[in-house]
């Protein structure tokens, strides 16, 4: 292995979102020095990578993706870090080593872990994982009002921290279905702006209507009940714009429900961008279902026992040691948040959900689910409504309208959604076909490509 060659290629900056406790320099130093205490004390989102001698350390929270790929150059590994798979591939192509690449060789940093990788040459080292977020499980009160106040209070503080980074007077969009999560985010943001002495009329609730869905009428009903109907906009988009293929390309994933959700998000955000070219800031309620475990068990292979015995299952997946854990995609909302992050990034929005912050997750996992459910899955589907509504009442004094849960893509499309549902096998096939042409060019024997054994001087690189 050649010494003196910089082997960390970081294609993305240290990123922060809704974080007020530390600067990016503080975060980068904490990652470099493995300061788990400082990482755990932050209040918002971050993602970053730093090198400490031969060791590279990487860390992220749910709201900001971070990936890496091990490229073989100059007799040893180069660690290439980015937020997207295609970003890393493009760098490899620029270095004429795209032929080494496969999208499934990339690795997503799992949220809430510091990952350490030693760049010591062949054989490649195994990453080491160290948690910096260890919430107490099931230690909260059994009183719904107290649980709600803690949960909504955490979301409210998360919104205030995020708003601190939004220039005063800027318009702020809210992806709004009128459901529990989006309605609570709108109400809490409205109160936060008021409490900060800012104008809450800058909030705009945007509801996607692809024809036939129930969200448009639900949103009108909710905003009317709140007396804020003038801050609602129904975004009508032709159902022909709904494209799972486009969503797969944007989110770089093939999990069907995430693909469907992203396809609807792309319709909404594309239309908002056309209507408001200068709008930058967007809020949403992603993560609310995961925190309160509000997914129908019959839609998956999960059981009530499995979600209760794995308190962070919906946020982090089965865990880094689980047999079904994907290194390429991480797990749980740690992966799935790309369905929200990537469409927003594509259209130039800075998005944020207060329900993805660790304070909100911590207050959620403190809920004594086993006691409250008493073995009854049906109670799982009403518990979130009760807790969030009680929390909004405690924080704002407002009685929030509550409606039955629907998935985003279902609420926007209604009956048409039945025809949009896609299988994992189909999504995976589309994903691989989208990469086929790129990789074919990278493997072209007549193309411009180099061996990983080429000396750095010959390739135009010089030792430090």
C-alpha positions, -999 to +999 in steps of 0.1 A: +000+000+000+013+034-009+016+058+020+010+096+018-019+094-006-052+110+006-076+081+005-108+097+017-129+113-011-158+132+004-183+143-022-206+160+003-202+186+030-210+181+066-247+188+066-270+200+094-308+204+096-327+219+126-296+217+147-289+246+170-267+232+197-235+228+177-218+242+145-207+221+116-171+224+128-181+210+162-199+181+146-170+173+123-145+173+151-168+151+172-170+126+143-133+127+138-125+122+175-153+097+181-170+119+207-202+099+212-213+122+240-213+153+219-230+135+190-257+122+213-263+157+227-273+173+195-309+182+189-314+180+151-300+162+121-265+159+108-244+138+084-206+139+080-173+121+075-138+128+088-104+111+088-083+105+119-050+090+107-057+058+089-093+057+104-123+072+087-154+079+108-189+086+095-221+094+113-257+105+104-291+108+118-324+098+100-330+130+082-298+132+061-286+102+041-249+093+038-233+065+018-198+052+010-181+029-015-147+013-013-128+019-046-095+001-053-068+025-065-030+026-062-026-007-044-052+000-017-087+011-008-101+046-014-133+054+007-157+075-015-184+092+005-216+108-009-253+112-003-264+094-035-254+063-053-252+080-087-230+107-072-204+081-062-207+063-095-201+096-114-169+101-094-157+066-102-164+072-139-144+104-137-114+084-123-119+058-151-128+031-125-165+029-131-160-007-141-154-015-104-188-001-094-221-018-086-249+001-069-254-027-045-217-024-034-224+009-018-232+011+019-257+034+038-245+046+071-271+034+096-288+062+115-276+068+151-243+050+147-207+062+144-191+040+118-153+035+118-133+021+089-096+016+089-079+022+056-052-004+060-052-021+026-061-056+017-079-075+030-105-048+034-114-041+071-148-046+085-166-015+097-171-010+134-204+004+147-208+025+179-242+039+190-246+075+200-284+074+206-297+051+234-332+061+244-349+045+274-376+020+264-411+020+278-404+041+308-431+067+302-464+072+320-495+053+310-515+086+310-523+096+274-523+133+282-488+131+296-475+110+268-490+134+242-476+165+259-441+149+259-443+138+222-459+169+208-436+191+230-406+174+214-419+180+179-427+216+188-391+222+200-378+205+168-399+229+147-386+259+166-350+248+162-355+244+124-374+277+121-344+294+137-325+287+105-353+299+082-350+336+073-378+356+088-405+364+062-397+333+041-427+313+029-429+278+044-448+250+028-464+220+046-471+188+028-507+184+041-532+156+039-552+166+069-541+134+087-528+133+122-491+139+114-494+166+088-522+185+107-502+184+139-471+197+122-491+226+107-507+235+140-474+232+159-455+253+133-483+279+134-479+282+171-441+281+170-440+311+145-465+330+168-444+323+199-413+334+181-429+367+172-431+358+135-460+359+111-477+325+109-494+334+076-462+325+058-473+288+062-490+273+032-506+238+034-503+220+001-525+190-006-520+167-036-550+157-056-544+131-083-582+126-088-604+104-068-586+105-035-601+117-002-573+139+010-585+170-008-618+171+010-602+160+043-577+188+041-605+213+034-625+200+063-594+202+087-584+237+077-619+249+079-622+235+115-590+253+124-602+285+108-572+286+085-588+277+052-571+307+034-537+290+040-547+258+021-539+251-015-551+220-033-526+210-059-544+192-088-521+170-109-530+146-137-528+110-126-507+103-157-479+122-139-476+094-113-445+075-123-430+047-102-401+044-127-392+081-121-395+076-084-371+046-084-345+067-103-348+096-078-348+076-045-324+049-058-344+022-041-370-005-050-391-009-018-426-007-032-444+014-006-415+039-006-415+040-044-453+047-044-449+074-018-420+090-036-439+090-069-467+109-052-442+133-036-426+140-070-460+150-084-467+173-055-433+190-053-430+194-091-463+212-092-454+234-062-421+243-078-438+253-110-463+275-090-437+289-066-403+291-082-387+307-051-402+286-023-374+268-005-386+255+029-410+226+034-423+208+065-439+174+066-450+147+091-428+118+079-418+095+108-451+099+127-463+065+117-430+049+126-428+065+160-463+054+170-461+021+152-492+030+131-489+006+102-514-021+095-497-054+104-516-073+077-496-053+051-463-070+062-448-101+077-446-083+111-465-093+142-475-073+172-449-093+192-421-084+167-427-047+168-430-046+206-398-067+211-379-045+187-387-009+200-367+009+172-377-015+144-396+010+124-369+037+128-338+016+123-349-018+109-338-050+125-305-036+135-269-039+121-266-075+132-300-087+120-300-114+092-325-093+071-305-061+075-293-046+042-259-029+043-267-012+010-299+004+023-297+005+061-331-002+077-364+012+088-370+050+084-332+053+083-336+040+048-371+051+040-366+088+047-349+089+012-385+087-001-390+122+013-354+136+012-346+128-024-377+143-041-374+175-020-337+177-029-345+172-066-368+202-067-346+224-046-365+223-013-350+221+022-373+197+040-378+188+076-400+166+098-400+172+135-410+135+140-376+123+128-356+141+155-342+120+183-361+140+209-394+130+192-382+094+188-370+092+224-404+104+237-421+079+214-401+048+225-407+058+261-444+050+256-453+018+274-469+002+243-473-033+259-493-019+288-515+004+266-522-022+239-529-051+262-522-075+234-549-059+211-535-049+176-567-029+169-557-005+197-524+002+178-544+019+151-561+044+173-534+051+198-515+076+177-546+097+171-552+099+209-516+107+218-510+133+191-544+150+196-538+152+234-503+165+228-514+192+204-541+203+229-515+204+257-489+225+236-513+248+217-547+246+234-562+236+200-585+207+195-571+191+164-595+174+139-588+137+136-595+115+106-589+078+097-554+070+086-546+066+049-513+062+031-502+093+012-504+077-022-539+063-014-552+097-001-540+115-032-551+089-058-580+070-042-594+043-065-566+049-090-541+038-064-552+002-068-538+003-103-505+020-092-495-006-066-463-023-076-444-054-065-409-055-051-399-078-079-410-052-105-394-023-087-361-042-084-362-051-121-367-014-130-339-003-106-314-028-122-325-019-157-319+018-150-283+009-140-277-015-169-269+011-195-246+031-171-227+000-161-225-011-197-207+021-207-184+017-177-175-018-188-170-009-224-137-027-234-130+001-259-137+028-233-114+049-212-106+028-181-077+021-159-064-006-135-065-001-098-028-010-098-018+021-118+007+042-099-006+076-087+019+096-107+008+078-139-028+086-132-022+122-124-023+119-086+006+129-064+014+118-029+009+144-002 
